[in-house]
Amino acid sequence: NDPIALGTMEYLTKAAKLGDAESHYQLGMMYANRLHLSAGKDKKKERYHLEEAAIAGHAEARLQLGIVEVENKRMDRAVKHFII
């Protein structure tokens, strides 16, 4: 249990609740890369935070959502993310 990761998650979560797109993106990537304290990847939280960031106009989050769709073999959805 890394105290730095715990503190980072706490502050990013607070900022995300206030609507900060970058915080949503960073949380999504932390969940995607298992840089959080719960065991394993959390795909639901990863997707939620990436979607919130993308809706707010975060281009890297939109790209990451496209990559997730490619990994899930949903090319039609991936293309939509890539061209937005």
N, CA, C and O atoms as a DFTB+ gen file, in Angstrom:
336 C
 N C O
     1  1       0.834      -1.191       0.000
     2  2       0.000       0.000       0.000
     3  2       0.872       1.246       0.000
     4  3       1.386       1.667       1.036
     5  1       1.022       1.810      -1.152
     6  2       1.866       2.975      -1.364
     7  2       1.145       4.243      -0.911
     8  3       0.101       4.580      -1.470
     9  1       1.672       4.952       0.087
    10  2       0.993       6.157       0.568
    11  2       0.932       7.265      -0.487
    12  3       0.004       8.074      -0.476
    13  1       1.893       7.309      -1.381
    14  2       1.868       8.317      -2.444
    15  2       0.725       8.027      -3.414
    16  3      -0.017       8.930      -3.800
    17  1       0.590       6.751      -3.808
    18  2      -0.508       6.370      -4.700
    19  2      -1.852       6.634      -4.033
    20  3      -2.789       7.090      -4.688
    21  1      -1.953       6.354      -2.755
    22  2      -3.192       6.579      -2.017
    23  2      -3.548       8.063      -2.017
    24  3      -4.695       8.432      -2.271
    25  1      -2.565       8.909      -1.733
    26  2      -2.791      10.352      -1.730
    27  2      -3.146      10.872      -3.107
    28  3      -4.016      11.731      -3.246
    29  1      -2.478      10.356      -4.124
    30  2      -2.756      10.761      -5.497
    31  2      -4.183      10.400      -5.883
    32  3      -4.908      11.224      -6.439
    33  1      -4.579       9.185      -5.591
    34  2      -5.950       8.741      -5.891
    35  2      -6.971       9.628      -5.182
    36  3      -7.996       9.993      -5.759
    37  1      -6.686       9.968      -3.941
    38  2      -7.611      10.788      -3.155
    39  2      -7.808      12.163      -3.798
    40  3      -8.940      12.614      -3.974
    41  1      -6.710      12.819      -4.146
    42  2      -6.822      14.159      -4.723
    43  2      -7.395      14.139      -6.133
    44  3      -8.173      15.019      -6.500
    45  1      -7.015      13.142      -6.923
    46  2      -7.587      13.034      -8.269
    47  2      -9.088      12.763      -8.203
    48  3      -9.853      13.284      -9.015
    49  1      -9.504      11.953      -7.243
    50  2     -10.927      11.657      -7.087
    51  2     -11.695      12.916      -6.717
    52  3     -12.779      13.161      -7.248
    53  1     -11.149      13.708      -5.820
    54  2     -11.801      14.967      -5.439
    55  2     -11.913      15.898      -6.640
    56  3     -12.967      16.490      -6.875
    57  1     -10.836      16.028      -7.396
    58  2     -10.852      16.915      -8.563
    59  2     -11.801      16.394      -9.641
    60  3     -12.482      17.181     -10.299
    61  1     -11.851      15.086      -9.823
    62  2     -12.757      14.495     -10.812
    63  2     -14.209      14.765     -10.435
    64  3     -15.036      15.053     -11.300
    65  1     -14.515      14.674      -9.157
    66  2     -15.884      14.962      -8.703
    67  2     -16.275      16.407      -8.996
    68  3     -17.458      16.723      -9.125
    69  1     -15.283      17.273      -9.098
    70  2     -15.536      18.680      -9.444
    71  2     -15.562      18.890     -10.955
    72  3     -15.750      20.011     -11.429
    73  1     -15.373      17.802     -11.711
    74  2     -15.482      17.877     -13.162
    75  2     -14.183      18.088     -13.915
    76  3     -14.217      18.421     -15.099
    77  1     -13.050      17.908     -13.278
    78  2     -11.764      18.118     -13.939
    79  2     -11.442      16.964     -14.893
    80  3     -11.260      15.826     -14.461
    81  1     -11.374      17.267     -16.186
    82  2     -11.158      16.241     -17.214
    83  2      -9.809      15.541     -17.056
    84  3      -9.728      14.322     -17.202
    85  1      -8.765      16.286     -16.764
    86  2      -7.436      15.679     -16.610
    87  2      -7.427      14.685     -15.448
    88  3      -6.790      13.635     -15.536
    89  1      -8.120      15.006     -14.374
    90  2      -8.190      14.088     -13.232
    91  2      -8.923      12.807     -13.611
    92  3      -8.506      11.713     -13.231
    93  1     -10.019      12.944     -14.360
    94  2     -10.723      11.747     -14.832
    95  2      -9.780      10.897     -15.697
    96  3      -9.721       9.676     -15.553
    97  1      -9.051      11.559     -16.588
    98  2      -8.127      10.830     -17.462
    99  2      -7.066      10.096     -16.639
   100  3      -6.819       8.909     -16.852
   101  1      -6.446      10.803     -15.706
   102  2      -5.396      10.192     -14.892
   103  2      -5.933       9.030     -14.066
   104  3      -5.267       8.004     -13.931
   105  1      -7.130       9.183     -13.514
   106  2      -7.736       8.071     -12.767
   107  2      -8.001       6.886     -13.691
   108  3      -7.735       5.741     -13.328
   109  1      -8.519       7.160     -14.876
   110  2      -8.760       6.086     -15.835
   111  2      -7.492       5.325     -16.157
   112  3      -7.496       4.096     -16.227
   113  1      -6.413       6.054     -16.352
   114  2      -5.140       5.405     -16.671
   115  2      -4.576       4.660     -15.463
   116  3      -3.949       3.612     -15.623
   117  1      -4.789       5.186     -14.261
   118  2      -4.334       4.472     -13.068
   119  2      -5.083       3.149     -12.925
   120  3      -4.485       2.127     -12.589
   121  1      -6.387       3.170     -13.178
   122  2      -7.148       1.922     -13.118
   123  2      -6.718       0.971     -14.241
   124  3      -6.628      -0.238     -14.030
   125  1      -6.458       1.507     -15.409
   126  2      -6.034       0.668     -16.535
   127  2      -4.684       0.002     -16.273
   128  3      -4.453      -1.138     -16.675
   129  1      -3.809       0.721     -15.600
   130  2      -2.448       0.237     -15.377
   131  2      -2.236      -0.339     -13.976
   132  3      -1.105      -0.587     -13.558
   133  1      -3.344      -0.547     -13.260
   134  2      -3.295      -1.144     -11.919
   135  2      -2.511      -0.313     -10.928
   136  3      -1.911      -0.858     -10.002
   137  1      -2.506       1.004     -11.107
   138  2      -1.782       1.874     -10.188
   139  2      -2.727       2.394      -9.102
   140  3      -2.794       3.593      -8.833
   141  1      -3.442       1.472      -8.497
   142  2      -4.356       1.798      -7.421
   143  2      -4.267       0.683      -6.396
   144  3      -3.521      -0.278      -6.584
   145  1      -4.999       0.801      -5.346
   146  2      -4.799      -0.107      -4.225
   147  2      -5.641      -1.368      -4.271
   148  3      -5.345      -2.319      -3.547
   149  1      -6.671      -1.413      -5.090
   150  2      -7.473      -2.635      -5.163
   151  2      -6.785      -3.655      -6.069
   152  3      -5.946      -3.297      -6.895
   153  1      -7.139      -4.894      -5.911
   154  2      -6.482      -5.963      -6.667
   155  2      -6.986      -5.998      -8.106
   156  3      -8.184      -5.864      -8.356
   157  1      -6.084      -6.175      -9.029
   158  2      -6.453      -6.341     -10.429
   159  2      -6.897      -5.051     -11.095
   160  3      -7.012      -4.000     -10.464
   161  1      -7.141      -5.169     -12.384
   162  2      -7.629      -4.029     -13.142
   163  2      -9.090      -3.813     -12.823
   164  3      -9.825      -4.758     -12.533
   165  1      -9.498      -2.579     -12.877
   166  2     -10.907      -2.270     -12.672
   167  2     -11.416      -1.632     -13.954
   168  3     -11.366      -0.413     -14.118
   169  1     -11.906      -2.469     -14.861
   170  2     -12.310      -2.010     -16.190
   171  2     -13.490      -1.053     -16.144
   172  3     -13.556      -0.123     -16.948
   173  1     -14.423      -1.259     -15.222
   174  2     -15.578      -0.365     -15.142
   175  2     -15.154       1.043     -14.745
   176  3     -15.608       2.023     -15.335
   177  1     -14.287       1.141     -13.750
   178  2     -13.820       2.463     -13.312
   179  2     -12.913       3.085     -14.374
   180  3     -12.964       4.292     -14.610
   181  1     -12.091       2.265     -15.008
   182  2     -11.239       2.761     -16.093
   183  2     -12.106       3.404     -17.172
   184  3     -11.861       4.541     -17.576
   185  1     -13.114       2.679     -17.634
   186  2     -13.984       3.157     -18.707
   187  2     -14.768       4.399     -18.275
   188  3     -14.881       5.362     -19.034
   189  1     -15.305       4.373     -17.057
   190  2     -16.082       5.520     -16.563
   191  2     -15.244       6.796     -16.605
   192  3     -15.679       7.814     -17.143
   193  1     -14.049       6.736     -16.038
   194  2     -13.220       7.935     -15.966
   195  2     -12.742       8.377     -17.346
   196  3     -12.691       9.576     -17.622
   197  1     -12.395       7.446     -18.203
   198  2     -11.997       7.816     -19.559
   199  2     -13.162       8.432     -20.327
   200  3     -12.974       9.397     -21.067
   201  1     -14.358       7.885     -20.159
   202  2     -15.524       8.452     -20.835
   203  2     -15.831       9.858     -20.337
   204  3     -16.138      10.748     -21.129
   205  1     -15.748      10.055     -19.039
   206  2     -15.999      11.389     -18.484
   207  2     -14.981      12.400     -19.014
   208  3     -15.337      13.528     -19.357
   209  1     -13.725      11.990     -19.077
   210  2     -12.686      12.887     -19.605
   211  2     -12.922      13.172     -21.080
   212  3     -12.794      14.316     -21.515
   213  1     -13.264      12.148     -21.853
   214  2     -13.498      12.319     -23.288
   215  2     -14.692      13.232     -23.546
   216  3     -14.640      14.082     -24.434
   217  1     -15.757      13.063     -22.786
   218  2     -16.936      13.916     -22.920
   219  2     -16.563      15.372     -22.659
   220  3     -17.117      16.283     -23.274
   221  1     -15.624      15.583     -21.747
   222  2     -15.186      16.937     -21.414
   223  2     -14.168      17.483     -22.417
   224  3     -13.666      18.595     -22.252
   225  1     -13.864      16.699     -23.459
   226  2     -12.979      17.175     -24.508
   227  2     -11.524      16.756     -24.396
   228  3     -10.674      17.307     -25.096
   229  1     -11.219      15.806     -23.542
   230  2      -9.839      15.349     -23.355
   231  2      -9.462      14.403     -24.501
   232  3      -9.945      13.272     -24.560
   233  1      -8.606      14.865     -25.403
   234  2      -8.271      14.111     -26.620
   235  2      -7.562      12.791     -26.317
   236  3      -7.839      11.785     -26.970
   237  1      -6.669      12.776     -25.356
   238  2      -5.943      11.544     -25.036
   239  2      -6.885      10.487     -24.465
   240  3      -6.702       9.294     -24.703
   241  1      -7.894      10.927     -23.710
   242  2      -8.885       9.986     -23.187
   243  2      -9.681       9.380     -24.332
   244  3      -9.973       8.184     -24.330
   245  1     -10.032      10.208     -25.310
   246  2     -10.767       9.715     -26.481
   247  2      -9.928       8.682     -27.223
   248  3     -10.443       7.640     -27.627
   249  1      -8.635       8.964     -27.407
   250  2      -7.727       8.019     -28.054
   251  2      -7.670       6.711     -27.270
   252  3      -7.731       5.629     -27.854
   253  1      -7.554       6.812     -25.959
   254  2      -7.461       5.616     -25.122
   255  2      -8.732       4.783     -25.214
   256  3      -8.666       3.554     -25.232
   257  1      -9.892       5.442     -25.272
   258  2     -11.145       4.710     -25.442
   259  2     -11.150       3.950     -26.770
   260  3     -11.638       2.823     -26.842
   261  1     -10.610       4.567     -27.809
   262  2     -10.498       3.882     -29.091
   263  2      -9.620       2.653     -28.996
   264  3      -9.935       1.614     -29.578
   265  1      -8.529       2.761     -28.272
   266  2      -7.620       1.630     -28.088
   267  2      -8.315       0.507     -27.319
   268  3      -8.160      -0.668     -27.651
   269  1      -9.080       0.874     -26.294
   270  2      -9.838      -0.125     -25.525
   271  2     -10.811      -0.864     -26.443
   272  3     -10.959      -2.082     -26.344
   273  1     -11.472      -0.128     -27.333
   274  2     -12.413      -0.770     -28.256
   275  2     -11.696      -1.695     -29.236
   276  3     -12.220      -2.757     -29.570
   277  1     -10.514      -1.314     -29.698
   278  2      -9.729      -2.201     -30.570
   279  2      -9.384      -3.485     -29.819
   280  3      -9.507      -4.579     -30.369
   281  1      -8.955      -3.355     -28.570
   282  2      -8.619      -4.530     -27.760
   283  2      -9.834      -5.443     -27.569
   284  3      -9.692      -6.660     -27.447
   285  1     -11.032      -4.843     -27.545
   286  2     -12.265      -5.614     -27.392
   287  2     -12.852      -6.028     -28.736
   288  3     -13.960      -6.559     -28.803
   289  1     -12.094      -5.781     -29.811
   290  2     -12.474      -6.159     -31.177
   291  2     -13.788      -5.517     -31.635
   292  3     -14.566      -6.124     -32.371
   293  1     -14.016      -4.295     -31.191
   294  2     -15.182      -3.518     -31.631
   295  2     -14.679      -2.365     -32.490
   296  3     -14.640      -1.211     -32.064
   297  1     -14.298      -2.718     -33.714
   298  2     -13.655      -1.758     -34.596
   299  2     -14.558      -0.582     -34.969
   300  3     -14.082       0.544     -35.111
   301  1     -15.845      -0.838     -35.126
   302  2     -16.758       0.244     -35.487
   303  2     -16.776       1.324     -34.405
   304  3     -16.790       2.516     -34.714
   305  1     -16.777       0.911     -33.154
   306  2     -16.749       1.878     -32.051
   307  2     -15.385       2.538     -31.938
   308  3     -15.290       3.724     -31.625
   309  1     -14.331       1.774     -32.191
   310  2     -12.977       2.327     -32.127
   311  2     -12.821       3.454     -33.145
   312  3     -12.284       4.516     -32.832
   313  1     -13.291       3.213     -34.355
   314  2     -13.172       4.226     -35.411
   315  2     -13.884       5.503     -35.012
   316  3     -13.383       6.600     -35.258
   317  1     -15.062       5.364     -34.390
   318  2     -15.803       6.558     -33.957
   319  2     -14.984       7.376     -32.967
   320  3     -14.958       8.605     -33.041
   321  1     -14.314       6.694     -32.038
   322  2     -13.473       7.421     -31.085
   323  2     -12.291       8.085     -31.787
   324  3     -11.918       9.209     -31.453
   325  1     -11.722       7.411     -32.728
   326  2     -10.544       7.954     -33.414
   327  2     -10.860       9.177     -34.271
   328  3     -10.016      10.059     -34.431
   329  1     -12.080       9.232     -34.826
   330  2     -12.374      10.341     -35.735
   331  2     -13.040      11.535     -35.035
   332  3     -13.176      12.603     -35.632
   333  1     -13.448      11.362     -33.794
   334  2     -14.074      12.485     -33.071
   335  2     -13.016      13.520     -32.747
   336  3     -13.322      14.547     -32.142
